[in-house]
Amino acid sequence: MGHFPELCWPDWEIVELIGTGSYGRVYKIKREEGGNTYYDALKVISIPKDPSEVDALVTSGMDRENITEYFKSHAGKIFREIDMMIQLGGVTNIVSYKDHRLIEKADGVGCDIYIRMELLTPLAQYQLTHPLSTTDVIRMGIDICKALEICEKKNIIHRDIKPANIFVSEYGDFELGDFGIARVATDATVGTLAGTYTYMAPEIYFNHSYDSTVDIYSLGLVLYQYLNQGRLPFMPSVPEKVLPGDMEKALTRRMQGHEMIPPLTHVSPRLNGAICRACAFSTQKRFKNVSEFRSALEFCLKQEETPVAPVKPVAPVTPAKPVVPVAPAKPVVPAKPVVPAKPTKKKKTWLKLLFVIFIIWAILYVTDSDLLYELSYLFDF
């Protein structure tokens, strides 16, 4: 273990080196107490990184005093990161700060800074054993949005959202780390170039003034890449090979802003719309704040998790029974006309008698016969 740095916490020991980069080295460390073993991550930043940096400054004409001040200013930047981590402590989706130490170098030029923090799994390493589904990518976006919402409240702009700065906890939560180039918004808006070109917002790239929407843009690109089989906008589509110069060409097209980023074809239209809006070239077309972006992603997540109701099978239709033909009705025989009854003989005899009497009466009346008066007296008419 001679190649490991000596720890300034005697009850902790280094287990292994788990990462290196321009920022320094990260180790897995452990502490045993009461039969339990506890693990943390230790970030070691050396200023200067190696003696050649001092030699280069001496060659440039700087004296020892100025060289010392130069490296102190670098240490000041690291302490600004530590201060931000302390401010953001206790947030579920931000890497937790535990403790730190500054150890000056033996010659008085520069120092070593030790930062102890939560031990997490880098996103790239996590993905090797846990391929991210569309739902996982949306959850990652929501978790990082939650972290950025806290940053907004503290007026902090991260400025370097990228896969290398996203970690996964043992419970599957995605967390944002490395606030090395983060700045308070009032300082960052003057236009300082910082971040990784691959995920950088155009306004940072062109040294224009900017605000917290640059973090929305960078997060949108990260999500785009993970939803597009690892390919960033304007890169060759899978299964085409990525050739030397493709990254530069894609960056140029993205920074020109003459065309919208290609749509994501393997996701829902709503999710594609949310990602493309986050990555809009114009800040006026992006989400106004991180909360809007998170709400859009949460809606997409709800759609992804809502099971599609199976289509009920159509019940077979029972064929209708054949219609029994109805026998035609028999034609109605028209009724015979009613023939008036013929008068009987008795009635005819009386009619004849009355007719004869009427004739006799008429003759007597005309002739003024005495017989008429006698008959009238007799019958009293």
FIVODO-127018 format. One record per residue (C-alpha): x, y, z. Coordinates in steps of 0.1 Angstrom, whole numbers, plus 5000, padded with zeros to 4 digits. Each point is the difference from the previous one (the first is absolute). Layout:
<atoms>
((X,Y,Z))
...
</atoms>
This chain:
<atoms>
((5000,5000,5000))
((5030,5023,4997))
((4986,5016,4968))
((4969,5012,5019))
((5001,5034,5017))
((5002,5002,5037))
((4966,5007,5015))
((4994,5029,5024))
((4972,4979,5017))
((5018,4973,5020))
((4969,4978,5003))
((4995,4998,4963))
((5020,4979,4975))
((5001,4999,4962))
((4985,4970,4983))
((5007,5007,4964))
((5003,5027,4973))
((4966,5004,4982))
((5005,5029,4977))
((5024,5026,4986))
((4997,5032,4980))
((5011,5035,4995))
((4985,5008,5034))
((5022,4974,5018))
((4994,4965,5014))
((4971,4983,5017))
((5005,4971,5025))
((4976,4977,5017))
((5007,5001,5038))
((4987,4981,5030))
((4997,5002,5037))
((4991,4972,5024))
((4982,5006,5033))
((4979,4978,5022))
((5002,4971,4976))
((4987,5021,4972))
((5018,5012,4969))
((4993,5034,4985))
((5010,5012,4966))
((5006,5035,4986))
((5016,5016,4969))
((5031,5021,5004))
((5009,5026,4974))
((5036,5011,5000))
((5010,5032,4981))
((5036,5009,4998))
((5010,5036,4993))
((5022,5000,4979))
((4994,4966,4985))
((5038,4994,4996))
((5033,5019,5003))
((5001,5007,4962))
((4973,5027,5005))
((5022,5019,5024))
((5029,4997,4976))
((4979,5014,4972))
((4991,5031,5021))
((5036,5006,5010))
((5009,4999,4963))
((4973,5025,4993))
((5018,5024,5024))
((4978,4998,5031))
((5017,5000,5034))
((4993,4978,5029))
((4976,5024,5017))
((4979,5004,4969))
((5000,4963,4993))
((4987,4994,5035))
((4972,5025,4995))
((4992,4985,4967))
((4994,4965,5015))
((4981,5015,5029))
((4975,5015,4976))
((4995,4965,4985))
((4994,4987,5035))
((4974,5027,5005))
((4980,4987,4971))
((5000,4965,5016))
((4987,5015,5033))
((4972,5017,4981))
((4989,4965,4988))
((5002,4988,5036))
((4980,5029,5012))
((4973,4992,4974))
((4999,4964,5010))
((4995,5010,5037))
((4972,5023,4989))
((4983,4972,4981))
((5006,4974,5027))
((4971,4977,5009))
((4984,5000,4965))
((4991,4965,4988))
((5011,5006,4964))
((5033,5018,5007))
((5032,4982,5010))
((5003,5005,5038))
((5030,5017,5014))
((5015,4985,5032))
((5033,5018,5009))
((5031,5015,4985))
((5036,5008,5009))
((5027,5023,4985))
((5036,4988,5004))
((5027,5024,4988))
((5029,4986,4981))
((5034,4997,5017))
((5016,5027,4979))
((4972,5024,5006))
((4990,5002,4964))
((4965,4986,4995))
((4980,4975,5020))
((4980,4968,5000))
((4963,5002,5005))
((4981,4970,5014))
((4962,4999,4996))
((4981,4971,5016))
((4965,4994,4986))
((4973,4975,4993))
((5011,4969,4982))
((4979,4995,4968))
((5002,4981,4967))
((5009,5021,4969))
((4973,4999,4974))
((5022,4984,4973))
((5010,4972,5024))
((4964,4995,5011))
((4988,4997,4964))
((5023,4970,4994))
((4979,4978,5023))
((4967,5020,4998))
((4991,5010,4964))
((4978,5030,5002))
((4965,4997,4986))
((4979,5030,4989))
((4984,5001,5034))
((5034,5000,5017))
((5012,5029,4978))
((4969,5020,5009))
((5005,4993,5037))
((5036,5011,4997))
((4989,5033,4984))
((4974,5005,5028))
((5026,4993,5027))
((5026,5024,4985))
((4972,5026,4996))
((4993,4998,5037))
((5037,5006,5007))
((5000,5030,4976))
((4969,5014,5017))
((5020,5003,5032))
((5028,5016,4981))
((4976,5026,4986))
((4988,5008,5035))
((5036,5005,5011))
((5007,5020,4968))
((5025,4975,4989))
((5007,4990,4963))
((5018,4966,4997))
((5013,5007,4964))
((5013,4964,4995))
((4971,4976,4998))
((5013,4969,4983))
((4999,4962,5006))
((5033,5000,5018))
((4985,5023,5027))
((4969,4978,5006))
((5002,4972,5026))
((4976,4973,5012))
((4993,4991,5037))
((4995,4965,5014))
((4963,5007,4999))
((5000,5009,4963))
((4997,5038,5004))
((5019,5022,4975))
((5022,5027,5016))
((5019,5030,4986))
((5036,5005,5010))
((5031,5020,4992))
((4993,5037,5006))
((5035,5009,4991))
((4991,5026,4974))
((4966,5009,5014))
((4994,5037,5007))
((4975,5023,5016))
((4977,5013,4973))
((5009,5037,5004))
((5037,4991,4993))
((4993,4976,4971))
((4977,5021,4980))
((5028,5023,4989))
((5011,4974,4975))
((5028,4977,5010))
((5010,4969,4980))
((4996,4969,5021))
((4988,4964,4996))
((5004,4972,4976))
((4995,5009,4963))
((4980,4968,4993))
((4972,5010,5024))
((5006,5038,5000))
((4972,5025,4993))
((5005,5024,4970))
((5000,5031,5022))
((5029,4987,5020))
((5019,4989,4969))
((4997,5035,4985))
((5008,5018,5033))
((4966,5016,5002))
((4982,5007,5032))
((4980,4971,5013))
((4979,4987,5029))
((4989,4967,5015))
((4984,4989,4968))
((5035,4989,4988))
((4996,4971,5025))
((4966,4991,4985))
((5016,4999,4966))
((5029,4977,5011))
((4977,4977,5018))
((4978,4998,4969))
((5030,4989,4980))
((5009,4973,5025))
((4965,4986,4999))
((5000,5003,4962))
((5032,4979,4998))
((4987,4973,5023))
((4967,4998,4980))
((5018,4999,4967))
((5022,4969,5005))
((5029,5021,5012))
((5000,5025,4970))
((4999,5037,5005))
((4981,5023,4976))
((5014,5001,4964))
((5021,4969,5006))
((4997,4971,4976))
((4971,4977,5009))
((5005,4965,5013))
((5012,4977,4984))
((5022,5024,4980))
((5036,5003,5013))
((5012,5032,5016))
((5029,5013,4980))
((5028,5025,5010))
((4986,5035,4997))
((4964,4990,5005))
((4999,5015,5035))
((5014,5033,4988))
((4975,5001,4971))
((4971,4993,5024))
((5012,5027,5024))
((5003,5025,4972))
((4965,4993,4987))
((4986,5002,5035))
((5017,5033,5008))
((4989,5016,4967))
((4963,4996,5010))
((4988,5000,4964))
((4981,4967,5004))
((4981,4984,5029))
((5016,4969,5015))
((4987,4968,4983))
((4970,4985,5018))
((5002,4969,5021))
((4982,4973,4981))
((4999,4972,5026))
((4980,5020,5027))
((4966,5015,5003))
((4993,5033,4983))
((4995,5017,5033))
((5034,4988,5014))
((5017,5010,4968))
((4984,5035,5002))
((5012,5005,5036))
((5036,4990,4992))
((5001,5021,4968))
((4986,5030,5019))
((5026,4997,5027))
((5027,4999,4972))
((4986,5030,4981))
((5027,5023,4985))
((4980,5031,5011))
((4997,5005,5037))
((4965,5014,4994))
((4988,4967,4987))
((5013,4979,5029))
((4983,4993,5033))
((5000,5031,5021))
((5013,4981,5030))
((5009,4966,5012))
((4966,4994,5017))
((4983,5002,4966))
((5024,4975,4985))
((4995,4976,5030))
((4962,5003,4997))
((5002,4991,4963))
((5022,4970,5007))
((4976,4988,5028))
((4971,5001,4977))
((5020,4979,4975))
((5009,4976,5027))
((4964,4996,5010))
((4992,4991,4963))
((5028,4975,4999))
((4989,4983,5032))
((4963,4999,4991))
((4992,4965,4987))
((4981,4999,4967))
((4966,4983,5006))
((4997,4969,4979))
((4974,5000,4973))
((4971,4978,5010))
((4992,4973,4975))
((4969,5006,4980))
((4974,4974,5010))
((4988,4980,4970))
((4966,5010,4987))
((4974,4973,5002))
((4985,4996,4965))
((4964,5010,4999))
((4974,4973,4996))
((4986,4997,4965))
((4967,5017,4995))
((4972,4975,4995))
((4980,5013,4970))
((4964,5008,5009))
((4974,4984,4979))
((4982,5025,4979))
((4966,5009,5014))
((4969,4986,4981))
((4983,5026,4979))
((4970,5015,5017))
((4968,4992,4982))
((4980,5032,4997))
((4966,4998,5017))
((4970,4997,4978))
((4980,5032,4998))
((4970,5001,5022))
((4968,4996,4980))
((4971,5018,5015))
((4973,4977,5011))
((4971,4997,4977))
((4967,5010,5016))
((4978,4972,5010))
((4965,4993,4985))
((4982,5013,5031))
((5017,5033,4997))
((4991,5002,4963))
((4963,4993,5007))
((4997,5029,5025))
((5018,5024,4977))
((4976,4992,4973))
((4970,5004,5023))
((5013,5034,5012))
((5005,5011,4964))
((4965,4991,4990))
((4985,5018,5030))
((5021,5031,4991))
((4987,4999,4965))
((4964,4997,5011))
((5004,5028,5025))
((5015,5022,4973))
((4971,4994,4976))
((4974,5008,5026))
((5018,5031,5011))
((5002,5013,4965))
((4963,4992,4993))
((4989,5014,5033))
((4979,4970,5006))
((4977,4995,5030))
((5016,4967,5005))
((5032,5017,5011))
((4982,5019,5028))
((4984,4969,5012))
((5032,4981,5000))
((5017,5029,5019))
((4973,5000,5026))
((5002,4963,5002))
((5039,4999,5004))
((5002,5033,5018))
((5026,5018,4978))
</atoms>
